[in-house]
């Protein structure tokens, strides 16, 4: 899935998605949940375990 496709499905701006992928920006719970729904997974799958 492209960043543009993910942005369209999740409602999150493509630039923000790019910044998150590059580690330049973090997301809050609401946006992580939106991304998880768009990717058909649970939010925990998107969060790196420490």
MMTF fields as JSON, N, C-alpha, C and O atoms, coordinates in Angstrom:
{
  "mmtfVersion": "1.0.0",
  "mmtfProducer": "UNKNOWN",
  "numBonds": 199,
  "numAtoms": 200,
  "numGroups": 50,
  "numChains": 1,
  "numModels": 1,
  "chainsPerModel": [1],
  "groupsPerChain": [50],
  "chainIdList": ["A"],
  "bondAtomList": [4, 2, 8, 6, 12, 10, 16, 14, 20, 18, 24, 22, 28, 26, 32, 30, 36, 34, 40, 38, 44, 42, 48, 46, 52, 50, 56, 54, 60, 58, 64, 62, 68, 66, 72, 70, 76, 74, 80, 78, 84, 82, 88, 86, 92, 90, 96, 94, 100, 98, 104, 102, 108, 106, 112, 110, 116, 114, 120, 118, 124, 122, 128, 126, 132, 130, 136, 134, 140, 138, 144, 142, 148, 146, 152, 150, 156, 154, 160, 158, 164, 162, 168, 166, 172, 170, 176, 174, 180, 178, 184, 182, 188, 186, 192, 190, 196, 194],
  "bondOrderList": [1, 1, 1, 1, 1, 1, 1, 1, 1, 1, 1, 1, 1, 1, 1, 1, 1, 1, 1, 1, 1, 1, 1, 1, 1, 1, 1, 1, 1, 1, 1, 1, 1, 1, 1, 1, 1, 1, 1, 1, 1, 1, 1, 1, 1, 1, 1, 1, 1],
  "groupList": [{"groupName": "UNK", "atomNameList": ["N", "CA", "C", "O"], "elementList": ["N", "C", "C", "O"], "formalChargeList": [0, 0, 0, 0], "bondAtomList": [1, 0, 2, 1, 3, 2], "bondOrderList": [1, 1, 2], "singleLetterCode": "X", "chemCompType": "L-PEPTIDE LINKING"}],
  "groupTypeList": [0, 0, 0, 0, 0, 0, 0, 0, 0, 0, 0, 0, 0, 0, 0, 0, 0, 0, 0, 0, 0, 0, 0, 0, 0, 0, 0, 0, 0, 0, 0, 0, 0, 0, 0, 0, 0, 0, 0, 0, 0, 0, 0, 0, 0, 0, 0, 0, 0, 0],
  "groupIdList": [1, 2, 3, 4, 5, 6, 7, 8, 9, 10, 11, 12, 13, 14, 15, 16, 17, 18, 19, 20, 21, 22, 23, 24, 25, 26, 27, 28, 29, 30, 31, 32, 33, 34, 35, 36, 37, 38, 39, 40, 41, 42, 43, 44, 45, 46, 47, 48, 49, 50],
  "secStructList": [7, 7, 2, 2, 2, 2, 2, 2, 2, 2, 7, 7, 7, 2, 2, 2, 2, 2, 2, 2, 2, 6, 6, 1, 7, 7, 7, 7, 2, 2, 2, 2, 2, 2, 2, 2, 2, 2, 2, 6, 1, 7, 4, 4, 4, 4, 1, 7, 7, 7],
  "xCoordList": [0.855, 0.0, 0.899, 1.853, 0.593, 1.388, 1.003, -0.035, 1.853, 1.538, 0.256, -0.561, 0.081, -1.127, -2.373, -3.397, -2.29, -3.426, -3.73, -4.887, -2.681, -2.853, -3.449, -4.316, -2.989, -3.534, -5.017, -5.807, -5.39, -6.798, -7.684, -8.784, -7.215, -8.024, -8.067, -9.097, -6.949, -6.868, -7.31, -7.644, -7.314, -7.638, -6.473, -6.655, -5.281, -4.071, -3.295, -3.13, -2.826, -2.097, -0.88, -0.164, -0.65, 0.466, 1.812, 2.712, 1.963, 3.223, 3.469, 4.599, 2.431, 2.576, 2.975, 3.841, 2.356, 2.707, 4.18, 4.885, 4.639, 6.038, 6.958, 7.972, 6.614, 7.438, 7.474, 8.509, 6.36, 6.322, 7.215, 7.98, 7.125, 7.955, 9.445, 10.242, 9.815, 11.218, 11.654, 12.805, 10.742, 11.078, 11.178, 11.791, 10.582, 10.651, 9.452, 9.467, 8.424, 7.216, 6.555, 6.586, 5.963, 5.207, 3.722, 3.297, 2.943, 1.492, 0.846, 1.372, -0.29, -1.078, -1.947, -1.964, -2.655, -3.486, -4.556, -4.802, -5.185, -6.261, -5.731, -6.362, -4.585, -4.033, -3.467, -3.575, -2.869, -2.392, -3.58, -3.488, -4.683, -5.886, -6.415, -6.846, -6.388, -6.837, -5.942, -6.437, -4.636, -3.723, -3.961, -3.988, -4.134, -4.378, -5.649, -5.669, -6.692, -7.934, -7.717, -8.226, -6.965, -6.703, -5.867, -6.003, -5.0, -4.119, -4.686, -4.039, -5.899, -6.578, -5.73, -5.502, -5.276, -4.529, -4.917, -5.728, -4.347, -4.613, -3.522, -2.4, -3.824, -2.822, -1.507, -0.436, -1.584, -0.369, 0.609, 1.814, 0.092, 0.968, 1.841, 2.872, 1.437, 2.166, 3.141, 3.923, 3.099, 3.928, 5.095, 4.913, 6.296, 7.507, 7.593, 7.402, 7.879, 8.051, 9.415, 10.409, 9.449, 10.706, 11.383, 12.453],
  "yCoordList": [-1.175, 0.0, 1.235, 1.316, 2.181, 3.407, 4.349, 4.182, 5.328, 6.327, 7.07, 7.37, 7.365, 8.076, 7.235, 7.757, 5.931, 5.042, 4.962, 5.038, 4.808, 4.729, 6.017, 5.988, 7.141, 8.432, 8.532, 8.997, 8.098, 8.176, 7.294, 7.699, 6.099, 5.151, 5.523, 5.358, 6.027, 6.297, 7.706, 7.962, 8.625, 10.016, 10.784, 11.88, 10.218, 10.868, 11.406, 10.712, 12.627, 13.27, 12.452, 11.906, 12.369, 11.601, 12.097, 11.293, 13.397, 13.952, 13.462, 13.128, 13.42, 12.921, 11.448, 11.033, 10.66, 9.244, 9.097, 8.256, 9.897, 9.863, 10.195, 9.526, 11.214, 11.62, 10.524, 10.314, 9.827, 8.726, 7.59, 7.028, 7.248, 6.176, 6.474, 5.56, 7.729, 8.121, 8.379, 8.742, 8.194, 8.369, 9.817, 10.118, 10.714, 12.136, 12.634, 13.749, 11.809, 12.223, 11.005, 9.908, 11.207, 10.158, 10.391, 11.495, 9.34, 9.443, 9.192, 8.448, 9.816, 9.566, 8.333, 7.72, 7.987, 6.781, 6.825, 5.814, 7.961, 8.056, 7.755, 7.017, 8.317, 8.108, 6.701, 6.114, 6.15, 4.761, 3.83, 2.882, 4.106, 3.299, 3.421, 2.429, 4.629, 4.837, 4.087, 3.475, 4.13, 3.392, 1.892, 1.189, 1.406, -0.026, -0.461, -1.513, 0.328, -0.01, -0.036, -0.923, 0.933, 0.995, -0.194, -0.649, -0.693, -1.811, -3.161, -4.193, -3.155, -4.379, -5.159, -6.359, -4.445, -5.075, -4.385, -3.459, -4.831, -4.194, -3.168, -3.33, -2.11, -1.07, -1.606, -1.085, -2.626, -3.197, -3.732, -3.79, -4.122, -4.606, -3.494, -3.769, -2.24, -1.11, -0.485, 0.391, -0.928, -0.312, -1.239, -2.402, -0.682, -1.451, -1.728, -0.835, -2.961, -3.313, -2.832, -2.942, -2.295, -1.784, -2.826, -2.572],
  "zCoordList": [0.0, 0.0, 0.0, 0.774, -0.861, -0.925, 0.222, 0.862, 0.461, 1.479, 1.113, 1.984, -0.164, -0.609, -0.359, 0.08, -0.639, -0.388, 1.109, 1.523, 1.91, 3.362, 3.9, 4.773, 3.386, 3.808, 3.487, 4.308, 2.302, 1.886, 2.758, 3.135, 3.079, 3.862, 5.339, 5.992, 5.868, 7.309, 7.686, 8.843, 6.713, 7.023, 7.62, 8.151, 7.537, 8.049, 6.851, 5.847, 6.959, 5.872, 5.441, 6.28, 4.127, 3.588, 4.1, 4.343, 4.266, 4.775, 6.201, 6.557, 7.004, 8.389, 8.372, 9.143, 7.506, 7.402, 7.014, 7.571, 6.077, 5.663, 6.832, 7.033, 7.594, 8.743, 9.81, 10.443, 10.014, 10.979, 10.496, 11.28, 9.218, 8.662, 8.822, 9.034, 8.722, 8.83, 10.268, 10.513, 11.218, 12.626, 13.06, 14.084, 12.292, 12.609, 13.412, 13.934, 13.508, 14.209, 14.841, 14.283, 15.995, 16.676, 16.456, 16.115, 16.654, 16.536, 17.882, 18.711, 18.09, 19.29, 19.105, 18.037, 20.142, 20.15, 19.061, 18.403, 18.862, 17.869, 16.471, 15.715, 16.124, 14.781, 14.626, 13.55, 15.672, 15.606, 15.367, 14.588, 16.037, 15.86, 14.436, 13.849, 13.877, 12.49, 11.511, 10.564, 11.728, 10.853, 10.96, 9.949, 12.177, 12.37, 11.645, 11.006, 11.74, 11.047, 9.538, 8.853, 9.017, 7.581, 7.112, 5.977, 7.996, 7.649, 8.077, 7.9, 8.642, 9.086, 10.097, 9.949, 11.12, 12.203, 13.509, 13.51, 14.598, 15.883, 16.156, 15.676, 16.919, 17.18, 17.752, 17.44, 18.57, 19.155, 18.114, 18.361, 16.955, 15.882, 15.313, 14.699, 15.511, 14.942, 15.924, 15.555, 17.167, 18.199, 18.533, 18.894, 18.4, 18.674, 20.17, 20.996, 20.492, 21.905, 22.373, 21.654, 23.595, 24.156, 25.004, 25.557]
}
